């Protein structure tokens, strides 16, 4: 399975309210809405894809999804508002690792004490990721998407700073997590 499929498998084991940070056009959120009884909220800042998600929700008459405009670094919710917070195919597109750390801290703030974070990151140890993102940066220097990669340690440290620890780690694209292009993780607060 890819990033979305693995994250959806994990989400199906959760309940209550779920927020997807960086929902884009709804490629993850809308199929999940149809397959679960979760109360879902999608949040995104990018107009064209956000408008596409709104159109899809209307056309498909999906009642358990609401969409909100907002930024990952300043989520418009009270502390502990969600049981699960998901962020997939998004962290690698933020402008800096400091912004990613801020977004993870915000996701942790709005996640219930017994809740979980489900997110993915592009693995800097994967040679293809390093080459691909460097090539893209060299070829398209005007691109506003930095295409960030992270080490396992960096991601664990950012989660720890937000009060979370990794409970599950799933390799995507290769069976060995150390070299996989992407990793999907489920993190909870230590007990």
MDAnalysis code that builds the backbone (N, CA, C; Angstrom):
import MDAnalysis as mda
import numpy as np

u = mda.Universe.empty(573, n_residues=191, atom_resindex=np.repeat(np.arange(191), 3), trajectory=True)
u.add_TopologyAttr("name", ["N", "CA", "C"] * 191)
u.add_TopologyAttr("resid", np.arange(1, 192))
u.add_TopologyAttr("resname", ["UNK", "UNK", "UNK", "UNK", "UNK", "UNK", "UNK", "UNK", "UNK", "UNK", "UNK", "UNK", "UNK", "UNK", "UNK", "UNK", "UNK", "UNK", "UNK", "UNK", "UNK", "UNK", "UNK", "UNK", "UNK", "UNK", "UNK", "UNK", "UNK", "UNK", "UNK", "UNK", "UNK", "UNK", "UNK", "UNK", "UNK", "UNK", "UNK", "UNK", "UNK", "UNK", "UNK", "UNK", "UNK", "UNK", "UNK", "UNK", "UNK", "UNK", "UNK", "UNK", "UNK", "UNK", "UNK", "UNK", "UNK", "UNK", "UNK", "UNK", "UNK", "UNK", "UNK", "UNK", "UNK", "UNK", "UNK", "UNK", "UNK", "UNK", "UNK", "UNK", "UNK", "UNK", "UNK", "UNK", "UNK", "UNK", "UNK", "UNK", "UNK", "UNK", "UNK", "UNK", "UNK", "UNK", "UNK", "UNK", "UNK", "UNK", "UNK", "UNK", "UNK", "UNK", "UNK", "UNK", "UNK", "UNK", "UNK", "UNK", "UNK", "UNK", "UNK", "UNK", "UNK", "UNK", "UNK", "UNK", "UNK", "UNK", "UNK", "UNK", "UNK", "UNK", "UNK", "UNK", "UNK", "UNK", "UNK", "UNK", "UNK", "UNK", "UNK", "UNK", "UNK", "UNK", "UNK", "UNK", "UNK", "UNK", "UNK", "UNK", "UNK", "UNK", "UNK", "UNK", "UNK", "UNK", "UNK", "UNK", "UNK", "UNK", "UNK", "UNK", "UNK", "UNK", "UNK", "UNK", "UNK", "UNK", "UNK", "UNK", "UNK", "UNK", "UNK", "UNK", "UNK", "UNK", "UNK", "UNK", "UNK", "UNK", "UNK", "UNK", "UNK", "UNK", "UNK", "UNK", "UNK", "UNK", "UNK", "UNK", "UNK", "UNK", "UNK", "UNK", "UNK", "UNK", "UNK", "UNK", "UNK", "UNK", "UNK", "UNK", "UNK", "UNK", "UNK", "UNK", "UNK", "UNK", "UNK"])
u.atoms.positions = np.array([
    [0.825, -1.211, 0.000],
    [0.000, 0.000, 0.000],
    [0.859, 1.261, 0.000],
    [0.287, 2.326, -0.524],
    [0.956, 3.619, -0.515],
    [0.672, 4.367, 0.779],
    [1.118, 5.606, 0.842],
    [0.963, 6.430, 2.043],
    [-0.509, 6.562, 2.426],
    [-1.362, 6.947, 1.482],
    [-2.789, 7.142, 1.790],
    [-3.441, 5.851, 2.278],
    [-3.152, 4.759, 1.591],
    [-3.769, 3.483, 1.951],
    [-3.353, 3.039, 3.348],
    [-2.073, 3.177, 3.667],
    [-1.592, 2.777, 4.994],
    [-2.201, 3.668, 6.067],
    [-2.239, 4.975, 5.829],
    [-2.847, 5.892, 6.803],
    [-4.323, 5.562, 6.998],
    [-5.031, 5.234, 5.921],
    [-6.457, 4.882, 6.025],
    [-6.645, 3.611, 6.844],
    [-5.771, 2.622, 6.660],
    [-5.849, 1.392, 7.462],
    [-5.729, 1.716, 8.946],
    [-4.793, 2.587, 9.289],
    [-4.602, 2.965, 10.693],
    [-5.824, 3.730, 11.195],
    [-6.349, 4.646, 10.391],
    [-7.508, 5.455, 10.797],
    [-8.729, 4.602, 11.091],
    [-8.881, 3.506, 10.388],
    [-10.052, 2.645, 10.594],
    [-10.046, 1.988, 11.967],
    [-8.923, 2.054, 12.671],
    [-8.857, 1.504, 14.031],
    [-9.141, 2.580, 15.078],
    [-9.425, 3.805, 14.639],
    [-9.682, 4.907, 15.566],
    [-11.170, 5.235, 15.571],
    [-11.558, 6.150, 16.435],
    [-12.956, 6.577, 16.500],
    [-13.039, 8.059, 16.794],
    [-14.259, 8.570, 16.853],
    [-14.473, 9.962, 17.235],
    [-14.243, 10.948, 16.115],
    [-13.605, 12.061, 16.475],
    [-13.359, 13.154, 15.521],
    [-11.949, 13.056, 14.959],
    [-11.836, 13.243, 13.647],
    [-10.546, 13.174, 12.966],
    [-10.358, 14.436, 12.136],
    [-9.181, 15.029, 12.254],
    [-8.800, 16.184, 11.441],
    [-7.691, 15.765, 10.492],
    [-7.867, 16.073, 9.200],
    [-6.759, 15.915, 8.262],
    [-6.193, 17.291, 7.968],
    [-4.943, 17.494, 8.345],
    [-4.234, 18.745, 8.088],
    [-3.596, 18.626, 6.706],
    [-3.940, 19.557, 5.820],
    [-3.451, 19.490, 4.443],
    [-4.287, 18.538, 3.611],
    [-5.602, 18.695, 3.662],
    [-6.508, 17.743, 2.992],
    [-6.498, 17.870, 1.476],
    [-5.972, 18.982, 0.948],
    [-5.925, 19.144, -0.504],
    [-7.292, 18.993, -1.128],
    [-7.366, 18.195, -2.186],
    [-8.642, 18.029, -2.888],
    [-9.473, 16.865, -2.363],
    [-9.068, 16.288, -1.237],
    [-9.873, 15.258, -0.589],
    [-9.552, 13.832, -0.982],
    [-8.422, 13.595, -1.633],
    [-8.078, 12.241, -2.086],
    [-8.002, 11.231, -0.949],
    [-7.648, 11.674, 0.245],
    [-7.602, 10.786, 1.403],
    [-8.913, 10.848, 2.181],
    [-9.370, 12.035, 2.453],
    [-10.493, 12.264, 3.359],
    [-11.823, 11.710, 2.841],
    [-12.127, 11.926, 1.582],
    [-13.445, 11.544, 1.064],
    [-13.654, 10.028, 1.015],
    [-12.696, 9.230, 0.542],
    [-12.887, 7.775, 0.626],
    [-13.006, 7.292, 2.078],
    [-12.253, 7.915, 2.983],
    [-12.346, 7.543, 4.395],
    [-13.741, 7.854, 4.932],
    [-14.312, 8.976, 4.521],
    [-15.654, 9.364, 4.965],
    [-16.688, 8.326, 4.546],
    [-16.536, 7.796, 3.354],
    [-17.494, 6.806, 2.856],
    [-17.342, 5.458, 3.548],
    [-16.135, 5.157, 4.030],
    [-15.850, 3.835, 4.591],
    [-15.875, 3.797, 6.115],
    [-16.193, 4.915, 6.771],
    [-16.139, 4.919, 8.236],
    [-17.268, 5.761, 8.815],
    [-17.414, 5.665, 10.114],
    [-18.398, 6.472, 10.831],
    [-17.727, 7.635, 11.565],
    [-16.469, 7.865, 11.260],
    [-15.747, 8.972, 11.882],
    [-16.379, 10.306, 11.503],
    [-16.277, 11.280, 12.402],
    [-16.646, 12.661, 12.066],
    [-15.364, 13.329, 11.596],
    [-15.344, 13.755, 10.352],
    [-14.115, 14.190, 9.709],
    [-14.114, 15.681, 9.404],
    [-12.935, 16.269, 9.588],
    [-12.714, 17.664, 9.230],
    [-11.456, 17.702, 8.375],
    [-11.536, 18.398, 7.258],
    [-10.374, 18.607, 6.404],
    [-9.970, 20.063, 6.456],
    [-8.676, 20.313, 6.559],
    [-8.157, 21.679, 6.638],
    [-7.073, 21.853, 5.583],
    [-7.136, 22.969, 4.867],
    [-6.091, 23.267, 3.895],
    [-6.034, 24.773, 3.681],
    [-4.882, 25.238, 3.207],
    [-4.673, 26.663, 2.970],
    [-4.650, 26.994, 1.479],
    [-4.464, 25.997, 0.642],
    [-4.254, 26.213, -0.795],
    [-5.596, 26.252, -1.526],
    [-5.959, 27.404, -2.073],
    [-7.287, 27.635, -2.654],
    [-7.751, 26.642, -3.719],
    [-7.000, 26.418, -4.795],
    [-7.548, 25.576, -5.871],
    [-7.924, 24.165, -5.414],
    [-7.061, 23.518, -4.661],
    [-7.367, 22.154, -4.231],
    [-8.454, 22.148, -3.165],
    [-8.457, 23.153, -2.295],
    [-9.485, 23.252, -1.257],
    [-10.865, 23.399, -1.900],
    [-10.962, 24.225, -2.919],
    [-12.236, 24.412, -3.629],
    [-12.677, 23.107, -4.298],
    [-11.721, 22.348, -4.814],
    [-12.032, 21.052, -5.419],
    [-12.594, 20.093, -4.369],
    [-12.027, 20.077, -3.180],
    [-12.538, 19.226, -2.100],
    [-13.970, 19.623, -1.741],
    [-14.226, 20.924, -1.634],
    [-15.586, 21.388, -1.322],
    [-16.577, 20.936, -2.398],
    [-16.172, 21.041, -3.649],
    [-17.037, 20.616, -4.751],
    [-17.345, 19.119, -4.652],
    [-16.326, 18.318, -4.367],
    [-16.520, 16.867, -4.266],
    [-17.453, 16.499, -3.111],
    [-17.298, 17.167, -1.975],
    [-18.170, 16.893, -0.825],
    [-19.621, 17.197, -1.201],
    [-19.846, 18.331, -1.861],
    [-21.203, 18.710, -2.300],
    [-21.767, 17.690, -3.290],
    [-20.994, 17.397, -4.325],
    [-21.476, 16.494, -5.381],
    [-21.745, 15.085, -4.870],
    [-20.887, 14.603, -3.978],
    [-21.035, 13.242, -3.471],
    [-21.945, 13.175, -2.247],
    [-22.452, 14.333, -1.806],
    [-23.381, 14.419, -0.669],
    [-22.840, 13.678, 0.556],
    [-21.609, 14.017, 0.911],
    [-20.959, 13.388, 2.059],
    [-21.268, 14.222, 3.294],
    [-21.990, 13.635, 4.240],
    [-22.466, 14.382, 5.401],
    [-21.536, 14.402, 6.599],
    [-20.591, 13.480, 6.684],
    [-19.735, 13.428, 7.873],
    [-18.391, 14.120, 7.671],
    [-18.327, 15.052, 6.702],
    [-17.097, 15.811, 6.440],
    [-17.412, 17.300, 6.452],
    [-16.590, 18.057, 7.168],
    [-16.637, 19.516, 7.041],
    [-15.243, 19.983, 6.644],
    [-15.189, 21.080, 5.916],
    [-13.919, 21.599, 5.412],
    [-13.696, 23.005, 5.939],
    [-12.453, 23.262, 6.345],
    [-12.091, 24.533, 6.967],
    [-10.809, 25.040, 6.328],
    [-10.749, 26.324, 6.098],
    [-9.539, 26.957, 5.563],
    [-8.633, 27.291, 6.743],
    [-7.357, 26.931, 6.660],
    [-6.437, 27.245, 7.741],
    [-5.045, 26.710, 7.487],
    [-4.118, 27.139, 8.346],
    [-2.706, 26.759, 8.232],
    [-2.338, 25.736, 9.298],
    [-1.440, 24.849, 8.941],
    [-0.990, 23.801, 9.857],
    [-0.297, 24.366, 11.093],
    [0.324, 25.533, 10.967],
    [1.084, 26.104, 12.083],
    [0.215, 26.908, 13.047],
    [-1.043, 27.138, 12.707],
    [-1.953, 27.869, 13.610],
    [-3.364, 27.323, 13.420],
    [-3.593, 26.137, 13.944],
    [-4.865, 25.442, 13.752],
    [-5.976, 26.122, 14.552],
    [-7.133, 26.356, 13.933],
    [-8.207, 27.119, 14.567],
    [-9.104, 26.282, 15.482],
    [-8.489, 25.510, 16.372],
    [-9.245, 24.624, 17.257],
    [-8.706, 24.718, 18.676],
    [-9.582, 24.381, 19.616],
    [-9.177, 24.391, 21.025],
    [-8.294, 23.169, 21.312],
    [-7.608, 23.249, 22.410],
    [-6.758, 22.151, 22.851],
    [-7.600, 20.884, 23.040],
    [-7.107, 19.767, 22.554],
    [-7.787, 18.485, 22.735],
    [-9.082, 18.318, 21.954],
    [-9.245, 19.004, 20.846],
    [-10.505, 18.973, 20.086],
    [-10.696, 17.695, 19.258],
    [-9.611, 16.968, 18.953],
    [-9.716, 15.818, 18.050],
    [-9.129, 14.555, 18.672],
    [-9.749, 13.421, 18.322],
    [-9.239, 12.114, 18.754],
    [-8.039, 11.698, 17.915],
    [-8.076, 12.040, 16.644],
    [-7.010, 11.673, 15.711],
    [-6.703, 12.864, 14.816],
    [-5.423, 13.104, 14.598],
    [-4.994, 14.144, 13.664],
    [-4.086, 13.469, 12.638],
    [-4.431, 13.641, 11.366],
    [-3.705, 13.014, 10.262],
    [-3.074, 14.107, 9.408],
    [-1.843, 13.866, 8.981],
    [-1.172, 14.802, 8.076],
    [-0.316, 13.973, 7.121],
    [-0.813, 13.796, 5.900],
    [-0.086, 12.981, 4.924],
    [0.173, 13.779, 3.650],
    [1.310, 13.489, 3.042],
    [1.728, 14.162, 1.804],
    [1.714, 15.677, 1.943],
    [2.052, 16.167, 3.121],
    [1.994, 17.606, 3.394],
    [3.274, 18.138, 4.023],
    [3.812, 17.457, 5.030],
    [4.966, 17.990, 5.771],
    [6.159, 18.261, 4.862],
    [6.351, 17.434, 3.841],
    [7.490, 17.629, 2.936],
    [7.341, 18.881, 2.075],
    [6.143, 19.469, 2.043],
    [5.913, 20.665, 1.223],
    [5.918, 21.965, 2.015],
    [6.094, 21.887, 3.334],
    [6.190, 23.125, 4.107],
    [7.523, 23.792, 3.793],
    [7.667, 25.052, 4.151],
    [8.823, 25.846, 3.722],
    [10.126, 25.524, 4.456],
    [10.030, 24.999, 5.680],
    [11.255, 24.719, 6.437],
    [10.973, 23.662, 7.496],
    [12.032, 23.095, 8.030],
    [11.874, 22.119, 9.107],
    [11.342, 22.783, 10.371],
    [11.639, 24.066, 10.562],
    [11.072, 24.805, 11.700],
    [9.551, 24.899, 11.557],
    [9.055, 25.128, 10.340],
    [7.601, 25.148, 10.112],
    [6.995, 23.778, 10.387],
    [7.694, 22.722, 10.013],
    [7.206, 21.365, 10.272],
    [7.109, 21.134, 11.774],
    [8.145, 21.521, 12.519],
    [8.116, 21.361, 13.980],
    [6.946, 22.138, 14.581],
    [6.695, 23.345, 14.079],
    [5.566, 24.143, 14.556],
    [4.233, 23.489, 14.240],
    [4.117, 22.913, 13.051],
    [2.881, 22.228, 12.662],
    [2.645, 21.000, 13.538],
    [3.694, 20.238, 13.810],
    [3.552, 19.055, 14.663],
    [3.158, 19.471, 16.081],
    [3.742, 20.549, 16.584],
    [3.363, 21.047, 17.914],
    [1.884, 21.429, 17.943],
    [1.405, 22.093, 16.892],
    [-0.014, 22.477, 16.808],
    [-0.913, 21.247, 16.729],
    [-0.520, 20.260, 15.941],
    [-1.312, 19.033, 15.848],
    [-1.381, 18.346, 17.210],
    [-0.257, 18.349, 17.922],
    [-0.246, 17.775, 19.260],
    [-1.150, 18.533, 20.219],
    [-1.193, 19.842, 20.086],
    [-2.019, 20.677, 20.969],
    [-3.504, 20.348, 20.824],
    [-3.960, 20.150, 19.602],
    [-5.394, 19.935, 19.397],
    [-5.806, 18.466, 19.491],
    [-4.834, 17.580, 19.685],
    [-5.117, 16.150, 19.816],
    [-5.425, 15.824, 21.281],
    [-6.462, 15.033, 21.515],
    [-6.825, 14.644, 22.883],
    [-5.663, 13.916, 23.556],
    [-5.675, 13.934, 24.872],
    [-4.618, 13.291, 25.659],
    [-4.425, 11.826, 25.246],
    [-5.524, 11.117, 25.019],
    [-5.443, 9.701, 24.639],
    [-5.512, 9.498, 23.122],
    [-5.421, 10.583, 22.370],
    [-5.530, 10.525, 20.917],
    [-4.231, 10.129, 20.234],
    [-4.251, 10.174, 18.898],
    [-3.040, 9.812, 18.157],
    [-2.834, 10.724, 16.955],
    [-1.574, 10.837, 16.571],
    [-1.170, 11.537, 15.356],
    [-0.766, 10.479, 14.336],
    [-1.206, 10.658, 13.105],
    [-0.808, 9.778, 12.009],
    [-0.223, 10.684, 10.938],
    [1.044, 10.481, 10.629],
    [1.673, 11.332, 9.625],
    [2.721, 10.566, 8.850],
    [3.131, 11.168, 7.748],
    [4.168, 10.542, 6.942],
    [5.299, 11.536, 6.732],
    [6.440, 11.006, 6.371],
    [7.558, 11.869, 5.985],
    [8.398, 11.166, 4.946],
    [9.083, 11.979, 4.149],
    [9.990, 11.457, 3.137],
    [11.331, 11.207, 3.811],
    [11.855, 10.023, 3.612],
    [13.037, 9.538, 4.310],
    [14.321, 10.046, 3.651],
    [15.088, 10.826, 4.387],
    [16.331, 11.367, 3.812],
    [17.385, 10.296, 3.576],
    [17.234, 9.121, 4.176],
    [18.206, 8.046, 3.966],
    [17.979, 7.317, 2.638],
    [16.837, 7.537, 2.024],
    [16.558, 6.900, 0.745],
    [17.289, 7.660, -0.364],
    [18.210, 7.003, -1.074],
    [18.993, 7.707, -2.098],
    [18.127, 8.310, -3.209],
    [17.052, 7.640, -3.582],
    [16.180, 8.159, -4.634],
    [15.508, 9.461, -4.195],
    [15.058, 9.539, -2.946],
    [14.427, 10.771, -2.448],
    [15.421, 11.929, -2.498],
    [16.639, 11.672, -2.028],
    [17.658, 12.734, -2.055],
    [17.911, 13.206, -3.478],
    [18.088, 12.270, -4.389],
    [18.368, 12.619, -5.783],
    [17.172, 13.344, -6.405],
    [15.996, 12.803, -6.217],
    [14.787, 13.361, -6.832],
    [14.534, 14.795, -6.373],
    [14.626, 15.022, -5.065],
    [14.345, 16.359, -4.554],
    [15.449, 17.337, -4.926],
    [16.707, 16.886, -4.945],
    [17.802, 17.766, -5.361],
    [17.649, 18.105, -6.846],
    [17.326, 17.108, -7.658],
    [17.120, 17.338, -9.091],
    [16.009, 18.359, -9.304],
    [14.917, 18.190, -8.581],
    [13.786, 19.109, -8.740],
    [14.190, 20.525, -8.359],
    [14.936, 20.659, -7.273],
    [15.378, 21.985, -6.818],
    [16.326, 22.615, -7.841],
    [17.251, 21.810, -8.390],
    [18.186, 22.319, -9.400],
    [17.461, 22.671, -10.701],
    [16.516, 21.857, -11.077],
    [15.814, 22.029, -12.349],
    [14.765, 23.141, -12.292],
    [14.121, 23.286, -11.134],
    [13.044, 24.273, -10.977],
    [13.321, 25.156, -9.763],
    [14.362, 25.995, -9.822],
    [14.734, 26.796, -8.649],
    [13.636, 27.763, -8.206],
    [12.725, 28.115, -9.111],
    [11.647, 29.050, -8.757],
    [10.510, 28.363, -7.992],
    [10.538, 27.045, -7.899],
    [9.469, 26.316, -7.218],
    [9.373, 26.735, -5.756],
    [8.156, 26.909, -5.293],
    [7.931, 27.293, -3.900],
    [7.841, 26.072, -2.989],
    [7.819, 24.882, -3.563],
    [7.744, 23.667, -2.761],
    [9.152, 23.167, -2.469],
    [9.574, 23.195, -1.208],
    [10.941, 22.803, -0.894],
    [11.186, 21.298, -0.958],
    [10.147, 20.462, -0.828],
    [10.313, 19.011, -0.849],
    [11.305, 18.551, 0.219],
    [10.930, 18.722, 1.468],
    [11.786, 18.384, 2.600],
    [11.854, 16.879, 2.828],
    [13.020, 16.415, 3.255],
    [13.192, 15.039, 3.715],
    [13.653, 15.097, 5.165],
    [13.424, 13.990, 5.886],
    [13.732, 13.947, 7.318],
    [14.390, 12.631, 7.668],
    [15.205, 12.662, 8.706],
    [15.715, 11.415, 9.266],
    [14.693, 10.918, 10.285],
    [14.759, 9.640, 10.572],
    [13.885, 9.053, 11.592],
    [14.077, 9.790, 12.921],
    [15.322, 10.090, 13.262],
    [15.633, 10.783, 14.521],
    [15.008, 12.173, 14.549],
    [15.121, 12.931, 13.463],
    [14.514, 14.271, 13.413],
    [13.014, 14.198, 13.682],
    [12.340, 13.249, 13.032],
    [10.893, 13.143, 13.204],
    [10.552, 12.729, 14.631],
    [11.289, 11.777, 15.173],
    [11.048, 11.368, 16.569],
    [11.268, 12.539, 17.529],
    [12.300, 13.335, 17.287],
    [12.577, 14.493, 18.150],
    [11.470, 15.537, 18.069],
    [10.960, 15.805, 16.861],
    [9.864, 16.775, 16.722],
    [8.606, 16.272, 17.429],
    [8.335, 14.984, 17.300],
    [7.173, 14.411, 17.979],
    [7.358, 14.449, 19.491],
    [8.558, 14.140, 19.965],
    [8.832, 14.178, 21.408],
    [8.659, 15.592, 21.955],
    [9.095, 16.589, 21.203],
    [8.933, 17.984, 21.634],
    [7.458, 18.354, 21.757],
    [6.596, 17.682, 20.988],
    [5.148, 17.923, 21.051],
    [4.466, 17.007, 22.067],
    [5.260, 16.151, 22.743],
    [4.707, 15.273, 23.771],
    [4.249, 13.917, 23.267],
    [4.765, 13.479, 22.120],
    [4.340, 12.210, 21.521],
    [5.529, 11.282, 21.310],
    [5.226, 9.988, 21.226],
    [6.244, 9.006, 20.864],
    [5.687, 8.082, 19.788],
    [6.570, 7.593, 18.944],
    [6.168, 6.725, 17.835],
    [5.773, 5.358, 18.390],
    [4.572, 4.910, 18.018],
    [4.082, 3.585, 18.423],
    [4.141, 2.592, 17.273],
    [3.954, 3.083, 16.043],
    [4.031, 2.231, 14.856],
    [4.763, 2.995, 13.764],
    [5.539, 2.250, 12.987],
    [6.231, 2.847, 11.841],
    [6.097, 1.872, 10.677],
    [5.595, 2.371, 9.551],
    [5.355, 1.531, 8.377],
    [6.162, 2.051, 7.195],
    [6.971, 1.176, 6.623],
    [7.765, 1.531, 5.445],
    [6.878, 1.517, 4.205],
    [7.022, 2.531, 3.380],
    [6.270, 2.629, 2.129],
    [7.275, 2.616, 0.975],
    [7.072, 1.711, 0.039],
    [7.919, 1.672, -1.150],
    [9.050, 0.670, -1.098],
    [9.498, 0.316, 0.078],
    [10.521, -0.718, 0.288],
    [10.206, -1.402, 1.611],
    [10.518, -2.677, 1.748],
    [10.179, -3.371, 2.991],
    [11.066, -3.001, 4.190],
    [12.179, -2.341, 3.947],
    [13.103, -2.000, 5.032],
    [12.948, -0.516, 5.357],
    [12.496, -0.224, 6.570],
    [12.194, 1.162, 6.959],
    [13.392, 2.087, 6.782],
    [14.571, 1.601, 7.093],
    [15.761, 2.456, 7.015],
    [15.946, 3.079, 5.628],
    [15.586, 2.350, 4.579],
    [15.815, 2.821, 3.212],
    [14.531, 3.165, 2.455],
    [13.394, 2.988, 3.069],
    [12.119, 3.248, 2.385],
    [12.009, 4.719, 1.977],
    [11.403, 5.012, 0.826],
    [11.241, 6.406, 0.404],
    [10.368, 7.221, 1.351],
    [9.345, 6.574, 1.917],
    [8.439, 7.274, 2.833],
    [8.115, 6.361, 4.002],
    [7.781, 6.984, 5.123],
    [7.374, 6.249, 6.318],
    [6.077, 6.852, 6.833],
    [5.155, 5.991, 7.233],
    [3.917, 6.426, 7.881],
    [4.040, 6.028, 9.341],
    [3.783, 6.983, 10.224],
    [3.906, 6.687, 11.649],
    [2.618, 7.019, 12.392],
    [2.411, 6.270, 13.446],
    [1.326, 6.519, 14.397],
    [1.997, 6.838, 15.721],
    [1.671, 7.994, 16.278],
    [2.297, 8.432, 17.528],
    [1.220, 8.753, 18.559],
    [1.523, 8.431, 19.813],
    [0.626, 8.739, 20.927],
    [1.445, 9.364, 22.048],
    [0.744, 9.863, 23.051],
    [1.443, 10.399, 24.223],
    [1.888, 9.236, 25.100],
    [3.071, 9.331, 25.709],
    [3.516, 8.258, 26.607],
    [2.586, 8.176, 27.818],
    [2.407, 6.989, 28.330],
    [1.540, 6.816, 29.516],
    [2.356, 6.685, 30.753],
])
